[in-house]
Amino acid sequence: MKKAAGVIHKSQQEIMNSWEEAVNAEIEESPISSKLALRNQLPHVLEDVAKIMNRYDDFEQVKKNENYEEIINNSIAHGRHRASTPKYTVKRILQEYIIFHRTLTHFLQKHDAYTTEVGILLKYTLETAMLSSAASFTDSLQEMRNKLVGTLAHDVRNPMMAAYLATEMMNHEDGEEKLKKLQKLSLRSLKKSLDLMEGLLDAMSVKAGEGITLDFTETNLMQDVEWVYSEASEIYSNEIQLNTSSHEIHGVFDGTAVRRILENLVSNAVKHGRRNSPVTINVKDSTEKVRINVHNLGNPIPLDKQEGIFRFLNTSKQEKSGRLKSWGMGLTLIKTVAEAHGGNVELESNKAEGTTFTIILDKNKNRPGKIRSRLNFSEN
């Protein structure tokens, strides 16, 4: 088997080229166009196969070791990557490995390096890889659905509670003006709940690479910003400040989604900021883009954790614990919504100046209508 290991080691690029050609030819409408994205972790799986072959001398040794730890981690990473790729399914992953197995077998036969023992080892290792990737793909999708549903359900609860409290506080003895104010608050909160409920139901049908559905319309975005400002001013004890150069910013936006991400940012600013210090919303309009930032004073987010705070399916134990975890999945959805608007999210956080999250949105990137957003997974 050492001969086969040597052939694989010397010819990795040629093997991967042959595999890639076969995948593009046999898997109809292969959804990945980038060579690097298509190959992903499979070159590492190929290296693992060569290492395992180099370690065993005969079939009896192979039979005693049916679990190959080297290959499992890279196979799991491969499955997680495919879960973030639009239109991918378990069937596609299994097809990739079947083609991988066949390509490798033909290559070793061509170079007179294929034996019965080599064939059995390939079967055992690649079956392990297939099972690991398929399980990882399925687990990642389920984790994604659970997190989306959990986040949306949490967001639905707040306006429903606000509507309930407003209704409970209604008393005809308080006068018509107060009743109208409470009625307006209740109706506004119920409408918001219905909008969010649609997203909650939609999240249950998420497929590979997909996030929430966004509904773009031509709108004045400042109406949504001022809504968040007004509601936050009523809810929080912190002073909420709004600074803007314009009260009309027209473009194609999903106003409900923008309200949600601003609410998340303001909520986090109050939660993690200095007690009773102001939370500031700044809006800056330009020809093509709009910048909205939310600033608070208080303990900063450590520099080495700032990138990881936006990751979705992060496997780092360090980033799953402590203060970073408490920011919740909301920041991932903020990044998702910003990118769906053709923009991005920026973060500046230090002890002297506090923490500022900036959302940049392209005003005319999208046409009116519904689209599925993309979710970016972390890859470790």
URRAUR-V266046 format. One record per residue. N is the residue number from 1. RES is the residue in one small letter. SS is DSSP state (@ for helix, = for strand, . for the rest). OMEGA is omega as a letter, one per 20 degrees, with the letter a starting at -180 (none if undefined). Layout:
BEGIN
n=N res=RES ss=SS omega=OMEGA
n=N res=RES ss=SS omega=OMEGA
END
This chain:
BEGIN
n=1 res=m ss=. omega=r
n=2 res=k ss=@ omega=r
n=3 res=k ss=@ omega=r
n=4 res=a ss=@ omega=r
n=5 res=a ss=@ omega=r
n=6 res=g ss=@ omega=r
n=7 res=v ss=@ omega=r
n=8 res=i ss=@ omega=a
n=9 res=h ss=@ omega=a
n=10 res=k ss=@ omega=a
n=11 res=s ss=. omega=a
n=12 res=q ss=@ omega=a
n=13 res=q ss=@ omega=r
n=14 res=e ss=@ omega=r
n=15 res=i ss=@ omega=a
n=16 res=m ss=@ omega=r
n=17 res=n ss=@ omega=r
n=18 res=s ss=@ omega=r
n=19 res=w ss=@ omega=a
n=20 res=e ss=@ omega=r
n=21 res=e ss=@ omega=a
n=22 res=a ss=@ omega=r
n=23 res=v ss=@ omega=a
n=24 res=n ss=@ omega=a
n=25 res=a ss=@ omega=a
n=26 res=e ss=@ omega=r
n=27 res=i ss=. omega=a
n=28 res=e ss=. omega=r
n=29 res=e ss=. omega=r
n=30 res=s ss=. omega=a
n=31 res=p ss=. omega=a
n=32 res=i ss=. omega=a
n=33 res=s ss=. omega=a
n=34 res=s ss=. omega=r
n=35 res=k ss=@ omega=a
n=36 res=l ss=@ omega=a
n=37 res=a ss=@ omega=a
n=38 res=l ss=@ omega=a
n=39 res=r ss=@ omega=r
n=40 res=n ss=. omega=a
n=41 res=q ss=. omega=a
n=42 res=l ss=@ omega=r
n=43 res=p ss=@ omega=r
n=44 res=h ss=@ omega=r
n=45 res=v ss=@ omega=r
n=46 res=l ss=@ omega=r
n=47 res=e ss=@ omega=r
n=48 res=d ss=@ omega=r
n=49 res=v ss=@ omega=r
n=50 res=a ss=@ omega=r
n=51 res=k ss=@ omega=a
n=52 res=i ss=@ omega=r
n=53 res=m ss=@ omega=a
n=54 res=n ss=@ omega=a
n=55 res=r ss=@ omega=a
n=56 res=y ss=. omega=a
n=57 res=d ss=. omega=a
n=58 res=d ss=. omega=a
n=59 res=f ss=@ omega=a
n=60 res=e ss=@ omega=r
n=61 res=q ss=@ omega=r
n=62 res=v ss=@ omega=a
n=63 res=k ss=@ omega=a
n=64 res=k ss=. omega=a
n=65 res=n ss=. omega=a
n=66 res=e ss=. omega=r
n=67 res=n ss=. omega=a
n=68 res=y ss=. omega=a
n=69 res=e ss=@ omega=a
n=70 res=e ss=@ omega=a
n=71 res=i ss=@ omega=a
n=72 res=i ss=@ omega=a
n=73 res=n ss=@ omega=r
n=74 res=n ss=@ omega=r
n=75 res=s ss=@ omega=r
n=76 res=i ss=@ omega=r
n=77 res=a ss=@ omega=r
n=78 res=h ss=@ omega=r
n=79 res=g ss=@ omega=r
n=80 res=r ss=@ omega=r
n=81 res=h ss=@ omega=a
n=82 res=r ss=@ omega=r
n=83 res=a ss=@ omega=r
n=84 res=s ss=. omega=a
n=85 res=t ss=. omega=a
n=86 res=p ss=. omega=r
n=87 res=k ss=. omega=r
n=88 res=y ss=. omega=r
n=89 res=t ss=. omega=r
n=90 res=v ss=@ omega=r
n=91 res=k ss=@ omega=r
n=92 res=r ss=@ omega=r
n=93 res=i ss=@ omega=r
n=94 res=l ss=@ omega=r
n=95 res=q ss=@ omega=r
n=96 res=e ss=@ omega=a
n=97 res=y ss=@ omega=r
n=98 res=i ss=@ omega=r
n=99 res=i ss=@ omega=r
n=100 res=f ss=@ omega=r
n=101 res=h ss=@ omega=a
n=102 res=r ss=@ omega=r
n=103 res=t ss=@ omega=a
n=104 res=l ss=@ omega=r
n=105 res=t ss=@ omega=a
n=106 res=h ss=@ omega=a
n=107 res=f ss=@ omega=a
n=108 res=l ss=@ omega=r
n=109 res=q ss=@ omega=r
n=110 res=k ss=@ omega=a
n=111 res=h ss=. omega=r
n=112 res=d ss=. omega=a
n=113 res=a ss=. omega=a
n=114 res=y ss=. omega=r
n=115 res=t ss=. omega=r
n=116 res=t ss=@ omega=r
n=117 res=e ss=@ omega=r
n=118 res=v ss=@ omega=r
n=119 res=g ss=@ omega=r
n=120 res=i ss=@ omega=r
n=121 res=l ss=@ omega=r
n=122 res=l ss=@ omega=r
n=123 res=k ss=@ omega=a
n=124 res=y ss=@ omega=a
n=125 res=t ss=@ omega=a
n=126 res=l ss=@ omega=r
n=127 res=e ss=@ omega=r
n=128 res=t ss=@ omega=r
n=129 res=a ss=@ omega=a
n=130 res=m ss=@ omega=a
n=131 res=l ss=@ omega=a
n=132 res=s ss=@ omega=a
n=133 res=s ss=@ omega=a
n=134 res=a ss=@ omega=r
n=135 res=a ss=@ omega=r
n=136 res=s ss=@ omega=r
n=137 res=f ss=@ omega=a
n=138 res=t ss=@ omega=r
n=139 res=d ss=@ omega=a
n=140 res=s ss=@ omega=r
n=141 res=l ss=@ omega=a
n=142 res=q ss=@ omega=r
n=143 res=e ss=@ omega=r
n=144 res=m ss=@ omega=r
n=145 res=r ss=@ omega=a
n=146 res=n ss=@ omega=a
n=147 res=k ss=@ omega=r
n=148 res=l ss=@ omega=a
n=149 res=v ss=@ omega=r
n=150 res=g ss=@ omega=r
n=151 res=t ss=@ omega=a
n=152 res=l ss=@ omega=r
n=153 res=a ss=@ omega=r
n=154 res=h ss=@ omega=a
n=155 res=d ss=@ omega=r
n=156 res=v ss=@ omega=a
n=157 res=r ss=@ omega=a
n=158 res=n ss=@ omega=r
n=159 res=p ss=@ omega=r
n=160 res=m ss=@ omega=r
n=161 res=m ss=@ omega=r
n=162 res=a ss=@ omega=r
n=163 res=a ss=@ omega=r
n=164 res=y ss=@ omega=a
n=165 res=l ss=@ omega=r
n=166 res=a ss=@ omega=r
n=167 res=t ss=@ omega=a
n=168 res=e ss=@ omega=a
n=169 res=m ss=@ omega=a
n=170 res=m ss=. omega=r
n=171 res=n ss=. omega=a
n=172 res=h ss=@ omega=a
n=173 res=e ss=@ omega=a
n=174 res=d ss=@ omega=r
n=175 res=g ss=. omega=a
n=176 res=e ss=@ omega=a
n=177 res=e ss=@ omega=r
n=178 res=k ss=@ omega=r
n=179 res=l ss=@ omega=r
n=180 res=k ss=@ omega=r
n=181 res=k ss=@ omega=r
n=182 res=l ss=@ omega=r
n=183 res=q ss=@ omega=r
n=184 res=k ss=@ omega=r
n=185 res=l ss=@ omega=a
n=186 res=s ss=@ omega=a
n=187 res=l ss=@ omega=r
n=188 res=r ss=@ omega=a
n=189 res=s ss=@ omega=r
n=190 res=l ss=@ omega=r
n=191 res=k ss=@ omega=r
n=192 res=k ss=@ omega=r
n=193 res=s ss=@ omega=r
n=194 res=l ss=@ omega=r
n=195 res=d ss=@ omega=a
n=196 res=l ss=@ omega=a
n=197 res=m ss=@ omega=r
n=198 res=e ss=@ omega=r
n=199 res=g ss=@ omega=r
n=200 res=l ss=@ omega=r
n=201 res=l ss=@ omega=a
n=202 res=d ss=@ omega=a
n=203 res=a ss=@ omega=a
n=204 res=m ss=. omega=a
n=205 res=s ss=. omega=a
n=206 res=v ss=. omega=r
n=207 res=k ss=. omega=a
n=208 res=a ss=. omega=r
n=209 res=g ss=. omega=a
n=210 res=e ss== omega=r
n=211 res=g ss== omega=a
n=212 res=i ss== omega=r
n=213 res=t ss== omega=r
n=214 res=l ss== omega=a
n=215 res=d ss== omega=a
n=216 res=f ss== omega=r
n=217 res=t ss== omega=r
n=218 res=e ss== omega=a
n=219 res=t ss== omega=r
n=220 res=n ss== omega=a
n=221 res=l ss=@ omega=a
n=222 res=m ss=@ omega=r
n=223 res=q ss=@ omega=r
n=224 res=d ss=@ omega=r
n=225 res=v ss=@ omega=a
n=226 res=e ss=@ omega=r
n=227 res=w ss=@ omega=r
n=228 res=v ss=@ omega=a
n=229 res=y ss=@ omega=a
n=230 res=s ss=@ omega=a
n=231 res=e ss=@ omega=r
n=232 res=a ss=@ omega=r
n=233 res=s ss=@ omega=r
n=234 res=e ss=@ omega=a
n=235 res=i ss=@ omega=a
n=236 res=y ss=. omega=r
n=237 res=s ss=. omega=r
n=238 res=n ss=. omega=r
n=239 res=e ss=. omega=r
n=240 res=i ss== omega=a
n=241 res=q ss== omega=r
n=242 res=l ss== omega=r
n=243 res=n ss== omega=a
n=244 res=t ss== omega=r
n=245 res=s ss=. omega=a
n=246 res=s ss=. omega=r
n=247 res=h ss=. omega=r
n=248 res=e ss=. omega=r
n=249 res=i ss=. omega=a
n=250 res=h ss== omega=r
n=251 res=g ss== omega=r
n=252 res=v ss== omega=a
n=253 res=f ss== omega=r
n=254 res=d ss=. omega=a
n=255 res=g ss=@ omega=r
n=256 res=t ss=@ omega=a
n=257 res=a ss=@ omega=r
n=258 res=v ss=@ omega=r
n=259 res=r ss=@ omega=a
n=260 res=r ss=@ omega=a
n=261 res=i ss=@ omega=r
n=262 res=l ss=@ omega=r
n=263 res=e ss=@ omega=r
n=264 res=n ss=@ omega=a
n=265 res=l ss=@ omega=r
n=266 res=v ss=@ omega=r
n=267 res=s ss=@ omega=r
n=268 res=n ss=@ omega=r
n=269 res=a ss=@ omega=r
n=270 res=v ss=@ omega=a
n=271 res=k ss=@ omega=a
n=272 res=h ss=@ omega=a
n=273 res=g ss=. omega=r
n=274 res=r ss=. omega=a
n=275 res=r ss=. omega=r
n=276 res=n ss=. omega=r
n=277 res=s ss=. omega=a
n=278 res=p ss=. omega=r
n=279 res=v ss== omega=a
n=280 res=t ss== omega=r
n=281 res=i ss== omega=r
n=282 res=n ss== omega=a
n=283 res=v ss== omega=r
n=284 res=k ss== omega=a
n=285 res=d ss== omega=r
n=286 res=s ss=. omega=a
n=287 res=t ss=. omega=a
n=288 res=e ss=. omega=a
n=289 res=k ss== omega=r
n=290 res=v ss== omega=r
n=291 res=r ss== omega=r
n=292 res=i ss== omega=r
n=293 res=n ss== omega=r
n=294 res=v ss== omega=a
n=295 res=h ss== omega=r
n=296 res=n ss== omega=r
n=297 res=l ss=. omega=r
n=298 res=g ss=. omega=a
n=299 res=n ss=. omega=a
n=300 res=p ss=. omega=r
n=301 res=i ss=. omega=a
n=302 res=p ss=. omega=a
n=303 res=l ss=@ omega=a
n=304 res=d ss=@ omega=r
n=305 res=k ss=@ omega=a
n=306 res=q ss=. omega=r
n=307 res=e ss=. omega=a
n=308 res=g ss=@ omega=a
n=309 res=i ss=@ omega=a
n=310 res=f ss=@ omega=a
n=311 res=r ss=. omega=a
n=312 res=f ss=. omega=r
n=313 res=l ss=. omega=a
n=314 res=n ss=. omega=a
n=315 res=t ss=. omega=a
n=316 res=s ss=. omega=r
n=317 res=k ss=. omega=a
n=318 res=q ss=@ omega=a
n=319 res=e ss=@ omega=r
n=320 res=k ss=@ omega=a
n=321 res=s ss=. omega=r
n=322 res=g ss=@ omega=a
n=323 res=r ss=@ omega=a
n=324 res=l ss=@ omega=r
n=325 res=k ss=@ omega=a
n=326 res=s ss=@ omega=r
n=327 res=w ss=. omega=r
n=328 res=g ss=. omega=a
n=329 res=m ss=. omega=a
n=330 res=g ss=@ omega=a
n=331 res=l ss=@ omega=r
n=332 res=t ss=@ omega=r
n=333 res=l ss=@ omega=r
n=334 res=i ss=@ omega=r
n=335 res=k ss=@ omega=r
n=336 res=t ss=@ omega=a
n=337 res=v ss=@ omega=r
n=338 res=a ss=@ omega=a
n=339 res=e ss=@ omega=r
n=340 res=a ss=@ omega=r
n=341 res=h ss=. omega=a
n=342 res=g ss=. omega=a
n=343 res=g ss=. omega=r
n=344 res=n ss== omega=r
n=345 res=v ss== omega=r
n=346 res=e ss== omega=a
n=347 res=l ss== omega=r
n=348 res=e ss== omega=a
n=349 res=s ss== omega=r
n=350 res=n ss== omega=a
n=351 res=k ss=. omega=a
n=352 res=a ss=. omega=a
n=353 res=e ss=. omega=a
n=354 res=g ss== omega=a
n=355 res=t ss== omega=r
n=356 res=t ss== omega=r
n=357 res=f ss== omega=r
n=358 res=t ss== omega=r
n=359 res=i ss== omega=r
n=360 res=i ss== omega=a
n=361 res=l ss== omega=r
n=362 res=d ss== omega=a
n=363 res=k ss=. omega=a
n=364 res=n ss=. omega=a
n=365 res=k ss=. omega=a
n=366 res=n ss=. omega=r
n=367 res=r ss=. omega=r
n=368 res=p ss=. omega=a
n=369 res=g ss== omega=a
n=370 res=k ss== omega=r
n=371 res=i ss== omega=r
n=372 res=r ss== omega=r
n=373 res=s ss== omega=r
n=374 res=r ss== omega=r
n=375 res=l ss=. omega=r
n=376 res=n ss=. omega=r
n=377 res=f ss=. omega=r
n=378 res=s ss=. omega=r
n=379 res=e ss=. omega=a
n=380 res=n ss=. omega=none
END
